[in-house]
Amino acid sequence: MTAVMSAPAPQPAARPDPRAPWPAWARHNAGPLLGVLGVICWLAGFHSIDPTTLGSFGLLPALSPVLLLAYPLLAVAFVVELRTNSRGWALTLITACTVFAVYGLQPAAEPVGRLPVAWLHVGFADYINAHGAVLHNFDARFSWPGFFSFLALLTGASGLKDASVLISFAPVVLTGTAVVAVRSIALSVFGPGRIAWLAPWVFLIGNWTEQDYLSPQGSTFLLLLAGLAVTFRYLVRPGLLQPLPTGAFLRPVVPDNTPMERIFALGLVLVLGLALAPSHQLSPYMLAGLLFVLAICGRLWARWLPFVVLLAAVVWFVLGARDFWIGQLHEITGSIGDLSSSVNQGFEQRLSDNAGREDMLMVRVGITVVVGALAGLGAIVLRRQGKRSLTLVLMAITAFGLAVAQPYGGEILIRCYLFALPLFALLAAVLLNELLSAGFRRTWLRRGAITVGAVALAGLMLGDVAARGGNDAYVAFTRADIDAVQKAYDIARDGQTLDTVAAYAPVSEWQRLGEVKQASIESTCEPFPNPDPCVHKVHPDFLVLNAAQDAYGQIYYGMKAGWMTGLGDRLISSGLYTRVFAQGQSQLLELTSDLRS
C-alpha cells in the first residue's frame, strides 16, 4: 500500500563535533537528557502505597510531586526529540519509559494485584487447567473460553501455581504491545515521520479505560489491532488518504504487493478472526464492522473478508455460547436500539454525591472529549490538505455503534471509546503534527503552537495517571486481603458459601471454583446504608470484610469511615459469627456452627 505522508520527515540534525563544548552536545541530545531526568524524578519520587489510605480521589493524592513531575518531563522530552533529531532509538526509549511510568505505576507501588475481576479470571484459568474443560452453566464468560484456555495453557506450561502472578504484569505488557500495533497502523496510513510517532503517543496517554488488565478484552484488543495492522499494510489499496480511482467501488484496486503476501495476509486476518470468535463477546463483531467500513469505502481488496469474520462470530454464538443465550435471548435482544439504557448504565449510574468520585469521572470524560476534539480537528486538517479522511472518521464512528446494541453491564461506552481510540489517535496525531511542525513565520506563533502541543501531551498524560488510579481506594488490595481469602479457602468445605458485602475483594472464584459458592451480598440484597439486615438474611458461611469494601461504601453511599469494622464487631457480639482471621482492616468471619442451615 502506498503510504501518504501529511508532512515530510524531519531531517536529522547534524552531529556535533565530539571536540565541541559540552553545551553543543547537550543541545543535540536534549530529548534523551530530558527523558533521563524524567526517569530520575520518577524513581526518586516513587514509594510503595498502602491502598487502605486512599480516598475518593484515588491514587493521585498519594503520589509524590517529584514523581508527578516526571510525566511532563517525559512529554517534553518526546516533543524535543521529535522536533530536533527524530532518532528512532531515542523516541523508542522515551516511549518505553512512558509506558512503564504510566501503566507500571500501580503494579509497582501497590502490594498485590488489583481489580476483583482479574482474580476471577485467574480462577477460571485454574479450573480449566485442573479439569481440562469449562464449568458449564456457571458464568457467561465461560461461553467464550478462548482467553482462559490460553491462560491455563500458559500457567501449566510454565509451572506456575496459578496465573495470579501475571495480574501485575498485564497492563504494561498489553499496553506496550498495543502501542507497537498502533504505530504499525500509523506507518501504514501516514508513512514514516512525526505522525507515526504521535499516533501511538495519543493512544498511550489517552487510554484511561483500564481494560488492559488480565482479561479477555485486553488480549483480544491486541488481536483486533493486529488484524487492522495487517489489513492496512497488505489488503488496502489505495492508501486511506488517497482519492479513489474511477470504478474502485465496483472493482477494488489490487494492492501493490505480491500474491503470496496477500494470501498470507488474508490467512492471518482469518486466523485472528477465528481466534476472536470464541474469546470475547464484542471484539470479533468490532473487527468485522471495521472491515465492512473499509469494504464499503472501496478500500478493502478482499470484500468477502468481513463476512467470514462475522460468520465465525455468529456461528460461535449460536453453537459455542449456547449455555449463555438459551433461556435469556429476550434479555440479550431486548435492549437493542435502546441508546438511553447504555448512557444511563454507562454514565449516570456511576455518579455519586462524593466530590472526589465525580471529579475522577469528569477527568475521564474530559480526556475522552479532548481526544475526540483533537481527532475531529485532525480530520479537518486532512481535508484542508486535500486528503481523504472519511474512511478513518467512519471507522471511529462505527466503534460507537455497539452502544446502540447493548449496555453490556454499564461498560459499553468504555468499550466503544477503547475501540475508537486507535482511530482517534491517527486523526489527533495529524493536528498535533501541525502544531509541532509550527510553520508560522512569526517566532511567537511558532513557539506558542509548539507549547500548546507539548502541554496537550503532558496534560493528557497526567489526566491518564489520575483517571486510571481513580478507583484504587476500592479496587486495590493488601496482602492481608489475600491472606483472609486464602484462609477461607483452606477451611471451607465443599458447598459452603464465601461472601463479601460488596464485590471488592479478591474473592471471585479465585480458587475452588464450583466447590465453594462465592458472591457478594449486594448482588441479592441492598446492604447500604444499613448492611446488618442483609447479612442476617443471607448469612453466608464465611464473610470477608476489608478496607476496599469500607471505601466503596464511603464513596458511593456516604457511609462513615470504619463502618466495615463496626459491622464485624456487631455480627460477632450478636453471636451470629466468630472471627477466624484478623490482620489490619481485613477480617474473615465464620458463621456460628449451631446457626448453619
Backbone torsions as a table, in degrees:
resi	resn	phi	psi	omega
1	MET	NA	132.8	-179.9
2	THR	-73.7	123.5	-179.2
3	ALA	-80.8	143.0	177.4
4	VAL	-117.7	122.1	-176.5
5	MET	-99.0	137.7	177.6
6	SER	-81.1	-17.9	178.9
7	ALA	-158.4	146.2	179.0
8	PRO	-65.5	146.8	178.6
9	ALA	-65.2	138.2	-179.4
10	PRO	-66.3	144.7	177.9
11	GLN	-79.2	132.3	179.3
12	PRO	-57.3	139.8	178.2
13	ALA	-68.1	149.0	179.8
14	ALA	-63.4	138.5	-179.7
15	ARG	-69.5	135.0	179.9
16	PRO	-71.9	154.0	176.2
17	ASP	-63.7	126.8	179.4
18	PRO	-54.6	-23.0	-179.4
19	ARG	-87.7	-3.5	-179.8
20	ALA	-69.6	159.2	178.7
21	PRO	-58.2	154.1	-175.1
22	TRP	-61.9	-28.3	177.3
23	PRO	-59.4	-35.4	178.8
24	ALA	-67.2	-40.7	177.1
25	TRP	-64.1	-40.7	-179.5
26	ALA	-65.9	-40.6	178.1
27	ARG	-63.4	-38.8	-179.6
28	HIS	-67.0	-30.3	-177.7
29	ASN	-112.8	30.1	-176.9
30	ALA	-61.4	-39.2	179.9
31	GLY	-59.5	-57.1	177.8
32	PRO	-59.7	-36.7	-179.9
33	LEU	-65.5	-41.0	176.1
34	LEU	-65.7	-35.6	176.3
35	GLY	-63.3	-42.5	177.4
36	VAL	-62.8	-41.1	177.8
37	LEU	-62.4	-39.2	177.3
38	GLY	-63.3	-42.3	178.2
39	VAL	-63.4	-41.7	179.4
40	ILE	-61.9	-43.2	178.3
41	CYS	-62.6	-40.8	-179.6
42	TRP	-62.9	-45.6	-179.1
43	LEU	-68.7	-39.2	-179.0
44	ALA	-68.0	-35.0	-178.3
45	GLY	-90.8	-6.0	-176.9
46	PHE	-72.6	140.5	171.9
47	HIS	-154.6	155.5	178.9
48	SER	-68.3	153.5	-174.5
49	ILE	-124.6	133.3	175.2
50	ASP	-91.2	111.2	-177.4
51	PRO	-58.2	-24.4	-178.0
52	THR	-70.4	-12.6	179.9
53	THR	-94.0	-3.3	-175.2
54	LEU	-83.4	152.5	179.6
55	GLY	-121.0	-154.5	-173.1
56	SER	-70.2	-18.6	175.8
57	PHE	-85.6	1.1	175.0
58	GLY	70.9	-138.7	-171.2
59	LEU	-75.0	-29.5	-168.9
60	LEU	-54.0	-48.7	-178.3
61	PRO	-64.7	-19.4	-178.8
62	ALA	-85.2	-6.5	-177.0
63	LEU	-87.7	143.9	179.2
64	SER	-71.7	141.7	174.3
65	PRO	-58.0	-31.9	178.2
66	VAL	-65.4	-42.1	177.8
67	LEU	-65.3	-42.2	179.8
68	LEU	-62.9	-31.7	177.5
69	LEU	-62.1	-25.3	-177.9
70	ALA	-62.7	-33.2	-174.0
71	TYR	-69.7	-50.3	174.4
72	PRO	-63.4	-30.6	177.1
73	LEU	-64.1	-42.0	177.9
74	LEU	-65.9	-38.0	177.9
75	ALA	-64.9	-44.3	179.1
76	VAL	-65.7	-39.1	177.8
77	ALA	-59.3	-43.0	178.7
78	PHE	-63.4	-45.1	-179.4
79	VAL	-64.5	-44.1	-179.4
80	VAL	-62.0	-45.8	-179.7
81	GLU	-67.0	-38.0	-179.5
82	LEU	-64.7	-36.6	-177.1
83	ARG	-83.0	-24.6	-174.1
84	THR	-99.3	-66.4	-172.3
85	ASN	-107.9	-32.4	-176.6
86	SER	51.4	43.8	177.9
87	ARG	-78.3	129.8	-176.2
88	GLY	-58.9	-42.1	-177.5
89	TRP	-65.1	-38.9	-178.4
90	ALA	-70.3	-44.8	179.0
91	LEU	-64.3	-36.3	178.5
92	THR	-64.8	-44.9	-179.5
93	LEU	-65.6	-42.5	179.0
94	ILE	-63.4	-42.1	179.1
95	THR	-65.0	-43.0	179.7
96	ALA	-62.6	-41.7	177.9
97	CYS	-63.8	-37.3	179.2
98	THR	-67.5	-40.1	176.9
99	VAL	-57.1	-47.5	-179.1
100	PHE	-69.3	-39.5	-177.4
101	ALA	-63.3	-36.8	-178.8
102	VAL	-85.6	-49.2	-171.0
103	TYR	-94.7	-14.1	177.3
104	GLY	-98.6	-1.1	-176.6
105	LEU	-62.9	-54.0	-177.1
106	GLN	-67.5	-44.5	176.6
107	PRO	-58.9	-34.2	-179.0
108	ALA	-78.9	-35.1	-172.1
109	ALA	-89.3	-28.1	-175.1
110	GLU	-95.8	149.9	-167.7
111	PRO	-68.1	-34.2	-177.8
112	VAL	-140.7	172.7	179.2
113	GLY	-58.6	142.5	-175.5
114	ARG	-105.0	173.6	178.4
115	LEU	73.9	115.0	-179.5
116	PRO	-56.3	-39.4	-175.1
117	VAL	-68.3	-25.5	176.4
118	ALA	-64.9	-38.7	177.2
119	TRP	-69.1	-33.0	174.4
120	LEU	-60.1	-43.9	-179.4
121	HIS	-65.5	-33.6	174.3
122	VAL	-60.5	-42.3	178.9
123	GLY	-64.8	-39.0	177.9
124	PHE	-61.2	-47.6	-179.8
125	ALA	-64.2	-38.2	179.8
126	ASP	-63.7	-38.1	179.5
127	TYR	-65.4	-45.3	179.9
128	ILE	-63.7	-39.3	179.6
129	ASN	-63.6	-35.0	-176.6
130	ALA	-84.2	-33.4	-172.5
131	HIS	-112.1	-12.2	-180.0
132	GLY	70.5	16.6	-179.1
133	ALA	-159.9	165.6	176.4
134	VAL	-85.9	163.4	176.0
135	LEU	-92.5	105.3	-173.7
136	HIS	-69.6	149.6	177.4
137	ASN	56.0	34.9	-179.0
138	PHE	-112.2	-50.2	-176.9
139	ASP	-148.8	140.8	-177.1
140	ALA	-58.3	-32.6	-177.4
141	ARG	-66.1	-22.9	177.4
142	PHE	-70.3	-11.5	175.8
143	SER	-78.4	-11.0	174.2
144	TRP	-126.8	73.9	-167.5
145	PRO	-87.7	7.2	-173.4
146	GLY	-55.9	-49.4	-179.0
147	PHE	-65.0	-43.4	-178.1
148	PHE	-66.2	-34.8	177.1
149	SER	-66.4	-41.8	177.9
150	PHE	-64.2	-40.7	179.3
151	LEU	-64.3	-39.4	177.2
152	ALA	-64.0	-42.6	177.5
153	LEU	-61.7	-41.8	-178.4
154	LEU	-65.0	-45.4	-178.8
155	THR	-70.2	-38.5	179.2
156	GLY	-65.9	-42.7	-178.5
157	ALA	-69.7	-31.2	-177.5
158	SER	-86.8	-10.3	179.9
159	GLY	80.7	11.2	178.2
160	LEU	-70.5	149.2	177.9
161	LYS	-63.9	-44.5	173.7
162	ASP	-157.3	-176.0	-174.2
163	ALA	-90.2	8.0	-175.3
164	SER	-62.9	-28.5	179.6
165	VAL	-65.8	-21.6	-177.9
166	LEU	-82.9	-11.7	-176.9
167	ILE	-59.2	-44.6	-176.4
168	SER	-71.0	-32.1	-176.8
169	PHE	-79.4	-22.4	-169.5
170	ALA	-57.0	-49.2	-175.5
171	PRO	-59.3	-42.6	-178.7
172	VAL	-67.4	-45.1	-177.3
173	VAL	-66.7	-48.3	-176.5
174	LEU	-67.1	-44.5	-179.1
175	THR	-71.1	-40.4	177.7
176	GLY	-58.6	-41.5	177.8
177	THR	-68.1	-38.6	178.5
178	ALA	-64.1	-37.2	177.9
179	VAL	-61.8	-41.7	176.7
180	VAL	-61.7	-41.8	-179.7
181	ALA	-65.1	-41.9	179.2
182	VAL	-65.3	-37.2	176.6
183	ARG	-64.7	-38.8	177.5
184	SER	-62.3	-42.1	177.5
185	ILE	-63.9	-43.0	-180.0
186	ALA	-63.3	-37.9	177.4
187	LEU	-63.9	-38.2	179.2
188	SER	-68.0	-34.3	-177.0
189	VAL	-83.9	-46.0	-171.5
190	PHE	-108.9	-13.8	-174.5
191	GLY	79.8	177.1	-179.6
192	PRO	-66.9	146.1	-178.6
193	GLY	149.0	-170.4	-175.3
194	ARG	-64.7	-39.4	-176.2
195	ILE	-61.9	-36.6	-179.5
196	ALA	-67.0	-18.0	172.8
197	TRP	-93.8	-36.0	-178.0
198	LEU	-68.5	-36.8	-178.2
199	ALA	-59.5	-51.0	177.2
200	PRO	-63.3	-27.4	177.5
201	TRP	-70.3	-40.4	176.4
202	VAL	-62.2	-41.8	177.0
203	PHE	-61.9	-45.0	-176.4
204	LEU	-61.1	-45.4	-173.9
205	ILE	-95.7	-2.2	177.5
206	GLY	-105.7	0.0	-174.8
207	ASN	-93.7	82.0	179.9
208	TRP	-89.2	-0.7	-165.9
209	THR	-68.6	-21.4	-177.8
210	GLU	57.2	36.0	173.9
211	GLN	-94.3	10.0	-178.5
212	ASP	-98.5	24.7	175.2
213	TYR	-85.3	-176.1	-177.1
214	LEU	-70.7	91.5	-168.8
215	SER	-155.8	159.7	174.5
216	PRO	-61.5	-41.4	-177.5
217	GLN	-66.4	-33.3	178.7
218	GLY	-67.2	-41.3	-178.9
219	SER	-78.1	-40.0	-178.8
220	THR	-71.3	-24.6	174.8
221	PHE	-61.9	-35.6	176.1
222	LEU	-66.0	-40.3	177.9
223	LEU	-63.5	-39.6	177.9
224	LEU	-62.7	-45.7	178.5
225	LEU	-63.1	-38.5	178.0
226	ALA	-63.2	-41.1	177.9
227	GLY	-62.2	-41.6	177.8
228	LEU	-66.9	-41.1	-179.1
229	ALA	-61.7	-44.8	178.8
230	VAL	-65.5	-41.6	180.0
231	THR	-62.7	-48.8	-179.3
232	PHE	-62.0	-35.0	-174.9
233	ARG	-78.4	-38.3	-170.0
234	TYR	-119.0	-19.3	-170.2
235	LEU	-118.6	2.6	180.0
236	VAL	-110.2	130.5	179.1
237	ARG	-157.8	128.5	-1.3
238	PRO	-75.8	-176.6	179.0
239	GLY	-57.5	154.2	-174.0
240	LEU	-60.6	-23.7	-176.8
241	LEU	-99.0	-0.8	-178.9
242	GLN	-92.0	151.3	174.5
243	PRO	-67.3	148.8	179.8
244	LEU	-77.8	136.2	173.7
245	PRO	-66.2	159.0	178.2
246	THR	-60.2	130.0	178.1
247	GLY	85.3	3.9	-177.5
248	ALA	-67.3	-27.5	178.7
249	PHE	-65.7	-34.4	-178.6
250	LEU	-86.6	-34.0	-177.8
251	ARG	-137.4	99.9	-175.5
252	PRO	-58.7	145.5	177.8
253	VAL	-72.8	136.4	179.7
254	VAL	-71.6	129.5	178.7
255	PRO	-57.8	153.1	-177.2
256	ASP	-84.8	66.8	176.4
257	ASN	-152.7	-177.4	-175.5
258	THR	-84.0	156.5	176.5
259	PRO	-57.4	-36.9	179.8
260	MET	-64.6	-39.2	178.3
261	GLU	-64.6	-40.8	179.8
262	ARG	-67.5	-40.5	178.5
263	ILE	-64.1	-43.4	178.7
264	PHE	-62.7	-42.4	-179.9
265	ALA	-64.5	-44.0	177.5
266	LEU	-59.2	-44.6	179.5
267	GLY	-62.7	-40.1	-179.0
268	LEU	-67.3	-43.2	178.3
269	VAL	-64.3	-38.0	177.1
270	LEU	-64.5	-41.7	177.7
271	VAL	-62.4	-42.7	178.3
272	LEU	-63.4	-41.2	177.2
273	GLY	-62.9	-40.6	178.0
274	LEU	-67.0	-35.1	178.3
275	ALA	-70.7	-33.2	179.2
276	LEU	-69.1	-37.5	-173.0
277	ALA	-54.0	-47.3	179.9
278	PRO	-91.8	11.5	-172.7
279	SER	-113.7	-22.4	-177.9
280	HIS	-157.3	149.1	-175.6
281	GLN	-74.7	-29.9	-171.6
282	LEU	-108.7	-38.2	-168.9
283	SER	-57.2	-43.7	-179.4
284	PRO	-63.6	-36.0	177.8
285	TYR	-68.6	-33.4	177.9
286	MET	-67.2	-44.1	178.0
287	LEU	-61.3	-44.5	179.0
288	ALA	-61.6	-41.7	-179.7
289	GLY	-63.7	-42.3	179.0
290	LEU	-66.9	-36.9	176.6
291	LEU	-67.3	-36.3	175.9
292	PHE	-60.8	-40.6	178.6
293	VAL	-61.7	-43.5	178.0
294	LEU	-61.1	-39.1	-179.9
295	ALA	-69.2	-44.2	-178.5
296	ILE	-64.6	-34.7	179.9
297	CYS	-80.9	2.5	177.0
298	GLY	76.5	20.7	-176.7
299	ARG	-100.5	-26.6	-174.3
300	LEU	-87.3	126.2	-178.7
301	TRP	-68.5	-49.2	-179.1
302	ALA	-93.6	91.3	-173.3
303	ARG	-73.7	-11.7	177.1
304	TRP	-81.4	-13.3	-173.8
305	LEU	-58.7	-48.3	-179.5
306	PRO	-62.0	-30.3	178.7
307	PHE	-65.6	-39.2	-179.9
308	VAL	-68.5	-42.1	178.5
309	VAL	-62.2	-43.4	178.7
310	LEU	-66.3	-40.7	179.9
311	LEU	-60.7	-41.7	179.3
312	ALA	-60.6	-41.7	179.8
313	ALA	-66.3	-41.5	-178.7
314	VAL	-68.3	-42.9	179.2
315	VAL	-61.0	-42.6	179.1
316	TRP	-65.2	-41.2	180.0
317	PHE	-60.3	-42.8	-176.5
318	VAL	-71.6	-42.1	-174.2
319	LEU	-100.7	-51.1	-175.3
320	GLY	-74.5	-32.8	-178.1
321	ALA	-100.9	29.0	-176.6
322	ARG	-60.0	-37.0	179.3
323	ASP	-60.4	-29.4	-175.6
324	PHE	-76.1	-48.2	-169.0
325	TRP	-93.8	-16.0	178.8
326	ILE	-65.3	125.3	178.6
327	GLY	88.6	-11.0	-179.9
328	GLN	-136.8	27.4	-179.3
329	LEU	-63.2	-35.0	179.7
330	HIS	-63.7	-39.4	179.3
331	GLU	-64.8	-32.0	-179.2
332	ILE	-73.3	-43.0	-174.6
333	THR	-92.1	-13.6	-173.5
334	GLY	-65.6	-25.6	-177.1
335	SER	-99.4	6.8	178.6
336	ILE	-63.5	128.4	-178.7
337	GLY	86.7	-5.6	-178.5
338	ASP	-92.4	80.3	-178.1
339	LEU	-65.6	-33.2	-179.1
340	SER	-62.0	-34.3	178.1
341	SER	-65.1	-41.1	178.4
342	SER	-64.6	-41.0	179.9
343	VAL	-68.1	-42.1	-178.6
344	ASN	-63.3	-48.7	-178.8
345	GLN	-72.3	-31.2	-175.6
346	GLY	-84.5	-21.8	-177.1
347	PHE	-130.7	-58.3	-172.0
348	GLU	-61.6	-39.6	-178.6
349	GLN	-73.2	-11.5	178.3
350	ARG	-88.8	-8.2	179.3
351	LEU	-75.8	153.6	174.3
352	SER	-147.0	175.6	179.1
353	ASP	-83.1	0.0	-178.6
354	ASN	-80.9	126.4	-175.8
355	ALA	-63.4	-41.9	-179.9
356	GLY	-63.1	-43.1	179.0
357	ARG	-61.5	-45.0	-179.8
358	GLU	-65.8	-37.0	178.3
359	ASP	-63.6	-41.2	178.9
360	MET	-66.0	-37.5	175.9
361	LEU	-64.1	-39.6	-179.7
362	MET	-67.8	-32.4	175.7
363	VAL	-62.7	-44.6	179.1
364	ARG	-63.9	-44.1	177.1
365	VAL	-62.9	-40.4	179.8
366	GLY	-62.0	-44.2	177.8
367	ILE	-60.9	-43.8	179.7
368	THR	-60.6	-45.6	-179.2
369	VAL	-65.0	-43.5	-178.7
370	VAL	-63.4	-47.2	-179.9
371	VAL	-63.2	-42.1	177.9
372	GLY	-63.6	-39.8	178.5
373	ALA	-66.3	-42.2	177.0
374	LEU	-60.0	-41.2	179.5
375	ALA	-64.5	-44.2	179.2
376	GLY	-61.2	-43.1	178.1
377	LEU	-67.8	-33.9	176.6
378	GLY	-64.0	-38.0	177.2
379	ALA	-63.9	-38.1	177.7
380	ILE	-65.3	-40.8	178.5
381	VAL	-61.0	-42.8	178.5
382	LEU	-60.6	-42.7	179.5
383	ARG	-63.1	-39.7	180.0
384	ARG	-68.2	-24.9	176.5
385	GLN	-83.8	0.8	179.7
386	GLY	81.1	19.4	-179.0
387	LYS	-108.5	161.4	-174.9
388	ARG	-95.3	122.2	179.0
389	SER	-115.5	-1.2	-172.4
390	LEU	-59.4	-40.5	-177.3
391	THR	-62.1	-46.1	179.2
392	LEU	-63.2	-41.1	179.4
393	VAL	-63.7	-44.8	179.7
394	LEU	-64.3	-37.7	178.0
395	MET	-64.4	-41.1	178.5
396	ALA	-64.7	-42.0	179.3
397	ILE	-65.6	-37.9	179.9
398	THR	-57.9	-34.7	-179.4
399	ALA	-60.1	-30.3	-179.3
400	PHE	-85.3	-3.2	176.8
401	GLY	-64.3	-23.3	179.3
402	LEU	-63.8	-26.5	-179.0
403	ALA	-64.8	-23.2	178.6
404	VAL	-78.5	-23.2	-174.0
405	ALA	-86.5	-44.6	-171.8
406	GLN	-153.7	139.1	171.7
407	PRO	-69.1	-24.9	177.1
408	TYR	54.3	49.7	177.0
409	GLY	66.7	23.5	179.7
410	GLY	87.4	1.5	-176.2
411	GLU	-107.1	4.4	-170.9
412	ILE	-66.1	-36.2	179.5
413	LEU	-65.8	-35.8	176.4
414	ILE	-64.1	-44.9	179.9
415	ARG	-65.6	-38.9	178.7
416	CYS	-61.0	-45.2	179.0
417	TYR	-61.8	-41.5	179.6
418	LEU	-62.5	-44.5	179.7
419	PHE	-65.3	-34.0	-179.2
420	ALA	-81.1	-21.2	-172.1
421	LEU	-56.5	-44.0	177.6
422	PRO	-59.2	-36.6	178.2
423	LEU	-72.7	-40.6	173.9
424	PHE	-57.9	-42.2	-176.4
425	ALA	-62.6	-39.4	179.2
426	LEU	-62.0	-45.5	-178.4
427	LEU	-72.4	-41.9	179.9
428	ALA	-62.9	-33.8	179.6
429	ALA	-62.7	-30.0	178.1
430	VAL	-63.8	-46.0	179.2
431	LEU	-65.4	-46.0	-179.6
432	LEU	-61.7	-35.8	177.6
433	ASN	-62.9	-38.5	177.1
434	GLU	-63.3	-41.1	179.8
435	LEU	-66.4	-44.3	-176.0
436	LEU	-76.8	-25.9	175.7
437	SER	-70.6	-38.0	170.7
438	ALA	46.7	70.3	-180.0
439	GLY	-87.1	21.6	-179.7
440	PHE	-71.7	147.3	179.3
441	ARG	-74.1	-39.2	-178.6
442	ARG	-76.7	134.1	-176.3
443	THR	-61.5	-42.0	-175.5
444	TRP	-68.0	-32.0	175.6
445	LEU	-69.8	-41.1	180.0
446	ARG	-63.1	-47.1	-179.9
447	ARG	-67.1	-36.9	178.6
448	GLY	-64.1	-41.2	179.3
449	ALA	-64.7	-42.4	178.8
450	ILE	-63.7	-40.2	179.3
451	THR	-64.0	-42.3	178.9
452	VAL	-60.6	-43.8	178.8
453	GLY	-61.8	-44.3	-180.0
454	ALA	-66.4	-41.5	179.4
455	VAL	-64.4	-37.7	178.4
456	ALA	-61.5	-44.3	178.6
457	LEU	-65.0	-45.7	-178.8
458	ALA	-64.9	-42.1	180.0
459	GLY	-64.6	-43.1	177.2
460	LEU	-62.0	-38.5	-178.6
461	MET	-66.2	-45.2	178.5
462	LEU	-64.6	-39.4	176.5
463	GLY	-62.7	-38.3	178.9
464	ASP	-63.2	-44.0	178.3
465	VAL	-60.9	-43.9	179.8
466	ALA	-65.5	-44.3	-176.4
467	ALA	-67.1	-41.4	-177.5
468	ARG	-67.6	-27.1	178.6
469	GLY	-99.7	8.8	-174.5
470	GLY	-66.1	-24.8	-178.3
471	ASN	-102.3	7.3	-169.2
472	ASP	-67.3	-16.0	176.2
473	ALA	-62.3	-28.2	-178.5
474	TYR	-125.6	1.2	175.7
475	VAL	-115.0	-1.2	176.3
476	ALA	-106.1	146.8	-171.8
477	PHE	-125.0	165.1	176.9
478	THR	-107.1	168.1	175.5
479	ARG	-62.2	-33.5	178.6
480	ALA	-64.4	-34.7	176.4
481	ASP	-60.8	-44.0	179.0
482	ILE	-63.5	-43.0	-178.4
483	ASP	-64.9	-36.9	179.5
484	ALA	-64.6	-44.1	178.8
485	VAL	-67.3	-40.7	178.9
486	GLN	-60.7	-38.6	177.1
487	LYS	-60.7	-40.9	178.8
488	ALA	-64.6	-42.3	178.5
489	TYR	-62.3	-35.1	-176.8
490	ASP	-70.0	-32.9	-172.7
491	ILE	-108.6	-13.4	-178.2
492	ALA	-72.1	145.7	176.0
493	ARG	-98.5	159.2	179.4
494	ASP	-55.6	135.8	178.4
495	GLY	90.5	-11.9	178.8
496	GLN	-77.9	163.0	-175.9
497	THR	-108.6	139.4	177.5
498	LEU	-125.9	112.2	-172.8
499	ASP	-122.9	164.7	166.5
500	THR	-123.6	165.3	175.2
501	VAL	-71.8	-48.2	174.3
502	ALA	-123.7	160.0	-170.6
503	ALA	-81.7	49.9	-179.2
504	TYR	-128.8	71.6	173.1
505	ALA	-160.9	154.4	-179.5
506	PRO	-76.5	58.1	-175.2
507	VAL	-104.5	-22.1	-166.3
508	SER	-61.9	85.0	175.1
509	GLU	52.9	32.0	179.7
510	TRP	-61.2	-41.2	176.4
511	GLN	-134.8	164.4	174.3
512	ARG	54.1	44.0	178.8
513	LEU	-60.5	129.2	179.7
514	GLY	83.1	-8.9	178.8
515	GLU	-102.1	-51.1	177.5
516	VAL	-103.0	126.0	-178.4
517	LYS	-79.2	124.8	-173.6
518	GLN	-126.5	135.5	-178.8
519	ALA	-163.8	179.2	171.1
520	SER	-112.7	142.2	179.1
521	ILE	-60.9	-30.7	-179.1
522	GLU	-62.2	-23.0	-178.5
523	SER	-74.7	-18.3	-178.2
524	THR	-122.6	-13.0	-177.0
525	CYS	-148.5	152.0	179.9
526	GLU	-94.0	99.3	-173.0
527	PRO	-84.3	-6.2	-174.8
528	PHE	-109.6	137.7	7.8
529	PRO	-93.2	4.7	-178.8
530	ASN	-122.6	96.0	-173.0
531	PRO	-78.3	-19.7	-172.1
532	ASP	-57.2	-48.4	-179.0
533	PRO	-60.4	-37.9	179.7
534	CYS	-66.8	-40.4	179.0
535	VAL	-64.6	-42.2	178.4
536	HIS	-64.7	-35.1	-179.5
537	LYS	-71.5	-46.1	-177.1
538	VAL	-80.7	-37.9	-178.0
539	HIS	33.0	67.9	176.1
540	PRO	-64.2	159.9	179.8
541	ASP	-65.4	-35.2	177.7
542	PHE	-133.8	141.3	-178.9
543	LEU	-130.0	123.6	178.7
544	VAL	-97.7	126.5	176.4
545	LEU	-119.1	136.5	-179.6
546	ASN	-154.6	173.3	-176.2
547	ALA	-67.1	-31.0	-179.3
548	ALA	-62.5	-43.4	177.7
549	GLN	-67.3	-36.3	177.5
550	ASP	-60.5	-45.2	179.2
551	ALA	-65.4	-39.3	178.5
552	TYR	-59.5	-45.5	178.5
553	GLY	-62.9	-39.0	177.8
554	GLN	-64.7	-47.2	-172.0
555	ILE	-72.5	-42.0	-174.1
556	TYR	-92.4	-28.5	-171.8
557	TYR	-126.1	6.2	176.4
558	GLY	69.1	23.4	177.7
559	MET	-67.6	155.0	178.3
560	LYS	-76.8	148.1	177.4
561	ALA	-59.2	135.5	-179.8
562	GLY	88.2	7.7	-178.7
563	TRP	-63.7	-29.0	-179.5
564	MET	-68.1	-42.1	177.1
565	THR	-63.3	-41.4	178.3
566	GLY	-62.3	-38.3	177.6
567	LEU	-62.0	-45.3	179.5
568	GLY	-60.9	-42.3	-180.0
569	ASP	-63.7	-40.5	-179.3
570	ARG	-68.8	-39.4	179.3
571	LEU	-64.4	-35.5	179.7
572	ILE	-74.3	-44.0	-179.2
573	SER	-66.1	-25.5	178.4
574	SER	-76.9	-12.6	-178.2
575	GLY	86.1	1.3	-179.0
576	LEU	-74.4	-35.7	-176.7
577	TYR	-132.6	158.7	169.2
578	THR	-121.2	150.3	-179.0
579	ARG	-90.2	122.6	-179.4
580	VAL	-110.5	-7.9	176.8
581	PHE	-155.5	136.5	176.1
582	ALA	-151.9	125.4	176.6
583	GLN	-153.4	116.6	-175.3
584	GLY	62.5	-127.9	178.6
585	GLN	-97.7	8.7	-180.0
586	SER	-97.9	131.4	-179.8
587	GLN	-136.5	151.0	169.8
588	LEU	-124.9	120.2	178.9
589	LEU	-107.0	141.2	178.2
590	GLU	-116.6	134.7	179.1
591	LEU	-60.2	134.0	-179.9
592	THR	-57.4	134.7	-170.0
593	SER	-58.3	-37.1	-176.6
594	ASP	-80.0	1.1	177.4
595	LEU	-105.4	-1.9	-178.8
596	ARG	-67.0	138.2	-179.9
597	SER	-83.7	NA	NA
